[in-house]
């Protein structure tokens, strides 16, 4: 039975997680931009103020999603590196341990 992880697949997932982290990095700014554009397009004053209300209601949620996305991506990348390091370290220890091994 083999232990460890598929480091090639983990590297691929790590790259995907970095892409996720990059896209999450500016989520709050993107939220600001969307709201600002919507406010500028709104004609009625009550619609404009509605966007401020929307911002105050959902800002914390957007910030939390941004933070969690970045943390998740970092955790995936760290896990992949840790498994790869462990596999590399133990590979040498087990080389030749089995009869007929090199």
Backbone as a chain_set.jsonl record, in Angstrom:
{"seq": "XXXXXXXXXXXXXXXXXXXXXXXXXXXXXXXXXXXXXXXXXXXXXXXXXXXXXXXXXXXXXXXXXXXXXXXXXXXXXXXXXXXXXXXXXXXXXXXXXXXXXX", "coords": {"N": [[0.843, -1.17, 0.0], [0.512, 2.226, -0.761], [1.483, 5.318, 0.587], [0.95, 8.845, 1.025], [0.755, 11.63, -1.225], [-0.517, 12.598, -4.434], [1.704, 14.369, -5.879], [1.93, 15.81, -8.231], [-0.728, 16.332, -8.927], [-1.432, 17.747, -6.653], [0.199, 19.976, -6.947], [-0.994, 21.128, -9.174], [-3.52, 21.722, -8.083], [-2.686, 23.498, -6.171], [-1.792, 25.589, -7.762], [-4.251, 26.327, -8.852], [-5.448, 27.198, -6.527], [-3.944, 29.427, -5.987], [-4.735, 31.049, -8.064], [-7.377, 31.409, -7.298], [-6.94, 32.824, -4.902], [-5.812, 35.174, -5.91], [-7.997, 36.178, -7.345], [-9.751, 36.679, -5.288], [-8.507, 38.637, -3.87], [-9.092, 41.346, -4.507], [-11.798, 41.564, -4.054], [-13.384, 43.135, -2.29], [-12.801, 45.717, -3.245], [-13.801, 45.472, -5.831], [-16.496, 45.157, -5.208], [-16.999, 47.695, -4.131], [-16.588, 49.22, -6.472], [-18.669, 48.299, -8.148], [-20.925, 49.098, -6.682], [-20.501, 51.87, -6.65], [-20.657, 52.504, -9.388], [-23.304, 51.765, -9.827], [-24.616, 53.603, -8.171], [-23.968, 55.978, -9.471], [-25.338, 55.618, -11.816], [-27.928, 55.618, -10.979], [-30.891, 57.533, -10.89], [-32.851, 58.62, -9.208], [-32.806, 60.039, -5.947], [-33.472, 58.424, -3.698], [-32.882, 55.899, -4.614], [-30.138, 56.063, -4.9], [-29.37, 56.328, -2.194], [-30.176, 53.877, -1.329], [-28.199, 52.154, -2.203], [-26.136, 52.773, -0.475], [-27.23, 51.776, 1.871], [-27.345, 49.07, 1.153], [-24.621, 48.555, 0.927], [-23.786, 48.91, 3.616], [-25.162, 46.815, 4.773], [-24.11, 44.494, 3.59], [-21.331, 44.657, 3.401], [-19.59, 43.58, 5.411], [-19.985, 40.873, 4.958], [-18.973, 40.515, 2.366], [-16.298, 41.212, 2.807], [-15.629, 39.151, 4.549], [-15.923, 36.877, 2.896], [-13.909, 37.444, 1.067], [-11.613, 37.327, 2.743], [-11.8, 34.644, 3.657], [-11.621, 33.219, 1.244], [-9.007, 33.864, 0.444], [-7.608, 32.73, 2.595], [-8.327, 30.03, 2.373], [-7.188, 29.376, -0.11], [-4.502, 29.749, 0.55], [-4.204, 27.749, 2.484], [-4.65, 25.401, 0.975], [-2.484, 25.513, -0.793], [-0.363, 25.395, 1.074], [-0.805, 22.889, 2.265], [-0.369, 21.191, 0.092], [2.349, 21.695, -0.428], [3.451, 20.816, 1.993], [2.815, 18.053, 2.001], [4.22, 17.262, -0.263], [6.852, 17.887, 0.551], [7.105, 16.134, 2.725], [6.794, 13.638, 1.436], [9.09, 13.694, -0.174], [11.132, 13.785, 1.746], [10.774, 11.311, 3.089], [11.047, 9.495, 1.077], [13.733, 8.952, 0.513], [14.421, 7.619, 2.857], [13.07, 5.211, 2.664], [14.037, 4.087, 0.372], [15.448, 1.262, -0.873], [14.743, -0.19, 1.363], [13.045, -2.368, 1.133], [13.357, -5.829, 0.248], [15.411, -6.398, -2.499], [15.271, -3.847, -3.288], [16.604, -0.701, -4.438]], "CA": [[0.0, 0.0, 0.0], [1.306, 3.431, -0.893], [1.004, 6.477, 1.342], [1.414, 10.106, 0.458], [-0.182, 12.312, -2.107], [-0.123, 12.787, -5.824], [2.272, 15.715, -5.836], [1.607, 16.51, -9.48], [-2.1, 16.826, -8.794], [-1.416, 18.76, -5.603], [0.775, 21.189, -7.529], [-2.04, 21.702, -10.013], [-4.526, 22.305, -7.184], [-2.045, 24.645, -5.542], [-1.841, 26.663, -8.76], [-5.644, 26.775, -8.9], [-5.726, 27.937, -5.299], [-3.323, 30.741, -6.135], [-5.637, 31.808, -8.935], [-8.499, 31.782, -6.429], [-6.482, 33.87, -3.991], [-5.673, 36.405, -6.681], [-9.323, 36.713, -7.686], [-10.388, 37.125, -4.049], [-7.744, 39.743, -3.29], [-9.734, 42.643, -4.74], [-13.249, 41.419, -4.019], [-13.955, 44.321, -1.64], [-12.682, 46.846, -4.181], [-14.766, 45.232, -6.912], [-17.806, 45.448, -4.617], [-17.074, 49.161, -4.105], [-16.727, 49.717, -7.845], [-20.021, 47.986, -8.636], [-21.873, 49.98, -5.988], [-20.285, 53.25, -7.113], [-21.224, 52.604, -10.742], [-24.769, 51.711, -9.702], [-25.055, 54.887, -7.61], [-23.834, 56.993, -10.517], [-26.373, 55.366, -12.828], [-29.248, 55.84, -10.371], [-31.367, 58.892, -11.094], [-33.613, 59.033, -8.034], [-31.991, 60.089, -4.718], [-33.738, 57.288, -2.806], [-32.155, 54.746, -5.146], [-28.737, 56.263, -4.542], [-29.181, 56.019, -0.771], [-30.371, 52.439, -1.176], [-26.915, 51.483, -2.398], [-25.398, 52.936, 0.78], [-27.817, 50.803, 2.79], [-26.897, 47.755, 0.698], [-23.213, 48.447, 1.306], [-23.656, 48.711, 5.062], [-25.719, 45.499, 5.118], [-23.363, 43.359, 3.035], [-19.876, 44.896, 3.389], [-18.909, 42.61, 6.277], [-20.053, 39.559, 4.304], [-18.032, 40.534, 1.24], [-14.952, 41.166, 3.39], [-15.424, 37.809, 5.104], [-15.718, 35.97, 1.76], [-12.573, 37.742, 0.549], [-10.637, 36.773, 3.682], [-11.876, 33.18, 3.661], [-11.099, 32.735, -0.033], [-7.558, 33.969, 0.49], [-7.113, 31.751, 3.568], [-8.513, 28.7, 1.783], [-6.161, 29.201, -1.135], [-3.218, 29.588, 1.24], [-4.202, 26.43, 3.127], [-4.49, 24.374, -0.059], [-1.093, 25.573, -1.236], [0.498, 24.925, 2.165], [-0.988, 21.437, 2.41], [0.321, 20.551, -1.031], [3.797, 21.79, -0.208], [3.788, 19.972, 3.143], [2.767, 16.654, 1.559], [5.334, 17.063, -1.186], [8.08, 17.866, 1.352], [7.115, 14.884, 3.5], [7.074, 12.537, 0.508], [10.482, 13.788, -0.597], [11.975, 13.414, 2.89], [10.659, 9.89, 3.427], [11.403, 8.675, -0.084], [15.111, 8.499, 0.692], [14.473, 6.683, 3.978], [12.505, 3.918, 2.272], [14.768, 3.553, -0.778], [16.251, 0.106, -0.531], [14.288, -0.861, 2.589], [12.432, -3.637, 0.751], [14.283, -6.742, -0.432], [15.512, -6.174, -3.946], [15.191, -2.409, -3.545], [17.901, -0.106, -4.755]], "C": [[0.891, 1.237, 0.0], [0.668, 4.558, -0.096], [1.521, 7.733, 0.662], [0.348, 10.705, -0.432], [0.361, 12.375, -3.512], [0.385, 14.218, -5.942], [2.022, 16.496, -7.118], [0.218, 17.112, -9.419], [-2.173, 17.928, -7.742], [-0.845, 20.072, -6.128], [-0.257, 21.899, -8.391], [-3.109, 22.39, -9.161], [-3.968, 23.546, -6.499], [-2.063, 25.845, -6.493], [-3.257, 27.225, -8.865], [-5.988, 27.597, -7.664], [-5.091, 29.321, -5.348], [-4.157, 31.644, -7.035], [-6.843, 32.288, -8.137], [-8.106, 32.928, -5.511], [-6.362, 35.208, -4.712], [-7.03, 37.024, -7.009], [-10.045, 37.235, -6.451], [-9.746, 38.394, -3.496], [-8.47, 41.085, -3.406], [-11.257, 42.576, -4.703], [-13.924, 42.639, -3.391], [-13.909, 45.54, -2.541], [-13.67, 46.69, -5.328], [-16.19, 45.537, -6.443], [-18.019, 46.962, -4.566], [-17.324, 49.731, -5.496], [-18.13, 49.49, -8.396], [-21.031, 48.923, -7.989], [-21.734, 51.425, -6.458], [-20.875, 53.451, -8.507], [-22.747, 52.591, -10.703], [-25.307, 53.029, -9.149], [-25.005, 55.987, -8.662], [-24.92, 56.836, -11.574], [-27.78, 55.639, -12.282], [-29.64, 57.305, -10.518], [-32.032, 59.421, -9.818], [-32.732, 59.011, -6.774], [-32.224, 58.896, -3.788], [-33.067, 56.012, -3.305], [-30.678, 54.843, -4.784], [-28.492, 55.891, -3.082], [-29.378, 54.525, -0.503], [-29.081, 51.659, -1.346], [-26.024, 51.629, -1.165], [-25.907, 51.944, 1.818], [-27.351, 49.387, 2.444], [-25.448, 47.518, 1.114], [-23.083, 48.166, 2.797], [-24.187, 47.344, 5.5], [-24.789, 44.356, 4.72], [-21.852, 43.522, 3.026], [-19.135, 43.838, 4.212], [-18.897, 41.222, 5.639], [-19.05, 39.473, 3.151], [-16.597, 40.449, 1.763], [-14.633, 39.778, 3.936], [-15.167, 36.791, 3.989], [-14.319, 36.185, 1.176], [-11.508, 37.113, 1.447], [-10.627, 35.248, 3.657], [-11.355, 32.582, 2.37], [-9.584, 32.768, -0.063], [-6.969, 32.924, 1.437], [-7.224, 30.324, 3.026], [-7.435, 28.42, 0.746], [-4.795, 28.99, -0.496], [-3.12, 28.207, 1.887], [-4.006, 25.3, 2.115], [-3.042, 24.335, -0.537], [-0.138, 25.035, -0.183], [0.4, 23.416, 2.338], [-0.255, 20.695, 1.298], [1.819, 20.564, -0.857], [4.234, 20.877, 0.934], [3.81, 18.496, 2.752], [3.943, 16.354, 0.631], [6.659, 16.995, -0.428], [8.207, 16.561, 2.134], [7.433, 13.697, 2.607], [8.539, 12.532, 0.087], [11.414, 13.345, 0.52], [11.944, 11.908, 3.155], [11.039, 8.981, 2.272], [12.813, 8.105, 0.081], [15.22, 7.462, 1.796], [14.018, 5.279, 3.555], [13.181, 3.332, 1.037], [15.622, 2.383, -0.294], [15.821, -0.624, 0.71], [13.672, -2.221, 2.279], [13.469, -4.526, 0.089], [14.264, -6.499, -1.936], [15.42, -4.704, -4.3], [16.565, -1.85, -3.819], [18.381, 0.825, -3.682]], "O": [[1.909, 1.276, 0.69], [-0.552, 4.725, -0.11], [2.422, 7.676, -0.175], [-0.818, 10.315, -0.383], [1.562, 12.223, -3.74], [-0.397, 15.158, -6.086], [1.915, 17.722, -7.084], [0.01, 18.26, -9.809], [-2.883, 18.918, -7.916], [-1.341, 21.149, -5.798], [-0.38, 23.123, -8.345], [-3.547, 23.497, -9.474], [-4.685, 24.521, -6.276], [-2.318, 26.974, -6.075], [-3.449, 28.437, -8.956], [-6.731, 28.575, -7.747], [-5.643, 30.28, -4.808], [-4.27, 32.847, -6.798], [-7.28, 33.43, -8.281], [-8.856, 33.892, -5.36], [-6.762, 36.246, -4.185], [-7.194, 38.243, -6.958], [-10.869, 38.143, -6.559], [-10.374, 39.135, -2.74], [-8.448, 41.876, -2.462], [-11.93, 43.442, -5.262], [-14.93, 43.123, -3.91], [-14.867, 46.31, -2.599], [-14.302, 47.659, -5.747], [-16.989, 46.105, -7.187], [-19.091, 47.453, -4.917], [-18.165, 50.612, -5.676], [-18.71, 50.373, -9.029], [-21.894, 49.478, -8.669], [-22.732, 52.122, -6.642], [-21.523, 54.465, -8.767], [-23.402, 53.316, -11.452], [-26.339, 53.519, -9.608], [-25.901, 56.829, -8.73], [-25.367, 57.822, -12.159], [-28.713, 55.866, -13.053], [-28.827, 58.203, -10.298], [-31.784, 60.556, -9.412], [-31.988, 58.052, -6.565], [-31.285, 58.408, -3.16], [-32.723, 55.139, -2.508], [-30.047, 53.854, -4.413], [-27.512, 55.214, -2.77], [-28.81, 53.979, 0.443], [-28.887, 50.624, -0.71], [-25.25, 50.727, -0.843], [-25.123, 51.345, 2.553], [-27.008, 48.603, 3.329], [-25.088, 46.439, 1.586], [-22.34, 47.269, 3.193], [-23.714, 46.781, 6.487], [-24.692, 43.358, 5.435], [-21.149, 42.578, 2.665], [-18.151, 43.267, 3.742], [-17.919, 40.485, 5.763], [-18.364, 38.464, 2.993], [-15.779, 39.701, 1.226], [-13.51, 39.291, 3.804], [-14.291, 35.936, 4.121], [-13.63, 35.224, 0.833], [-10.601, 36.441, 0.957], [-9.561, 34.632, 3.639], [-10.707, 31.536, 2.396], [-8.942, 31.828, -0.532], [-5.953, 32.303, 1.125], [-6.315, 29.513, 3.205], [-6.841, 27.342, 0.735], [-4.018, 28.15, -0.948], [-2.068, 27.571, 1.84], [-3.271, 24.349, 2.38], [-2.448, 23.265, -0.669], [0.794, 24.3, -0.507], [1.412, 22.743, 2.535], [0.403, 19.684, 1.546], [2.488, 19.563, -1.108], [5.28, 20.233, 0.846], [4.727, 17.769, 3.132], [4.578, 15.306, 0.741], [7.499, 16.145, -0.725], [9.281, 15.963, 2.195], [8.244, 12.845, 2.968], [9.157, 11.471, 0.002], [12.377, 12.617, 0.278], [12.984, 11.303, 3.417], [11.325, 7.802, 2.485], [13.052, 6.925, -0.178], [16.015, 6.528, 1.695], [14.54, 4.28, 4.05], [12.919, 2.18, 0.69], [16.436, 2.541, 0.616], [16.466, -1.6, 1.094], [13.772, -3.138, 3.094], [14.378, -4.021, -0.57], [13.2, -6.409, -2.55], [15.482, -4.342, -5.475], [17.575, -2.461, -3.47], [19.461, 1.405, -3.805]]}, "num_chains": 1, "name": "protein.A"}
